[in-house]
Amino acid sequence: MIGLVRELTLRSQMTKTVFTALVLLCYPVLAQERFDIKDASRDYDVRVEVAKCEGDLCDGKVTFTLFKKGNSKPFQIFTLADTSFLLDSKKSPPAN
């Protein structure tokens, strides 16, 4: 009986260790900044998802998703492997 308890304890500790390692390894993939721009166009809304932002500089993989006003279904999606942009004074991507 004691052997079974030890084995279950070891398995539980191993499971926790593996789970922690997976969370730490996946964190950079999950760490994204997301901006929803609703006032740059009368016809479209834009969602910008970028790999990381530090201060006013955002860089890395960027996905731009366009939505027709009033729709939640994406109209068009653009993905760039590596780009950078500066945030404006409102901490938002430039929209011009």
C-alpha positions as CSV (number, residue, x, y, z in Angstrom):
1,M,0.0,0.0,0.0
2,I,2.8,2.4,0.8
3,G,4.4,1.6,-2.5
4,L,1.2,2.6,-4.3
5,V,1.0,5.9,-2.5
6,R,4.6,6.7,-3.3
7,E,4.0,5.9,-7.0
8,L,0.9,8.0,-7.1
9,T,2.7,10.9,-5.4
10,L,5.6,10.7,-7.9
11,R,3.2,10.6,-10.8
12,S,1.4,13.6,-9.5
13,Q,4.7,15.5,-9.1
14,M,5.8,14.6,-12.6
15,T,2.5,15.7,-14.0
16,K,2.8,19.1,-12.2
17,T,6.4,19.5,-13.5
18,V,5.4,18.7,-17.1
19,F,2.4,21.0,-16.9
20,T,4.6,23.8,-15.6
21,A,7.2,23.3,-18.3
22,L,4.5,23.4,-21.0
23,V,3.0,26.6,-19.7
24,L,6.4,28.3,-19.6
25,L,7.3,27.1,-23.1
26,C,4.0,28.2,-24.6
27,Y,3.9,31.5,-22.8
28,P,5.7,33.4,-25.6
29,V,3.2,32.1,-28.1
30,L,0.3,33.2,-26.1
31,A,1.8,36.6,-25.1
32,Q,0.3,38.9,-27.8
33,E,-1.0,42.4,-27.8
34,R,-4.3,43.0,-29.4
35,F,-5.8,46.3,-30.6
36,D,-9.3,46.8,-32.0
37,I,-9.5,49.9,-34.2
38,K,-13.1,51.0,-34.9
39,D,-12.7,54.7,-36.0
40,A,-10.2,54.6,-38.8
41,S,-12.7,53.8,-41.6
42,R,-16.3,54.3,-42.1
43,D,-16.6,50.9,-43.8
44,Y,-14.3,48.6,-41.8
45,D,-13.0,47.8,-38.3
46,V,-9.6,46.4,-37.9
47,R,-8.1,44.0,-35.3
48,V,-4.3,44.1,-35.0
49,E,-2.6,41.3,-33.2
50,V,1.2,41.6,-32.7
51,A,3.7,39.3,-31.0
52,K,5.0,41.8,-28.5
53,C,5.1,45.5,-27.5
54,E,7.7,47.1,-25.3
55,G,7.1,50.7,-24.4
56,D,5.9,52.4,-27.6
57,L,7.4,49.8,-30.0
58,C,5.6,46.7,-31.2
59,D,7.2,44.1,-33.4
60,G,7.3,40.5,-34.6
61,K,4.5,38.6,-36.3
62,V,1.5,40.8,-37.0
63,T,-2.0,39.8,-38.1
64,F,-4.4,42.4,-39.4
65,T,-8.1,41.3,-39.5
66,L,-10.6,43.4,-41.3
67,F,-14.3,43.3,-40.5
68,K,-17.1,45.1,-42.4
69,K,-18.8,47.5,-39.9
70,G,-21.3,45.7,-37.9
71,N,-20.1,42.2,-38.7
72,S,-18.2,39.8,-36.4
73,K,-17.1,37.5,-39.3
74,P,-13.6,38.5,-40.7
75,F,-13.8,40.0,-44.2
76,Q,-10.0,39.7,-44.9
77,I,-6.9,38.7,-42.9
78,F,-3.3,39.8,-43.6
79,T,-0.4,38.2,-41.8
80,L,3.2,39.5,-41.8
81,A,6.0,37.4,-40.5
82,D,8.0,40.3,-39.1
83,T,7.2,44.0,-38.9
84,S,7.3,46.8,-36.4
85,F,5.4,50.0,-35.6
86,L,5.2,52.7,-33.0
87,L,2.1,53.2,-30.9
88,D,0.6,56.7,-30.9
89,S,0.0,58.9,-27.8
90,K,-3.2,56.9,-27.0
91,K,-1.1,53.6,-27.0
92,S,-2.8,52.5,-30.2
93,P,-1.4,51.5,-33.6
94,P,-1.3,54.3,-36.1
95,A,-4.3,54.5,-38.3
96,N,-4.0,56.6,-41.4
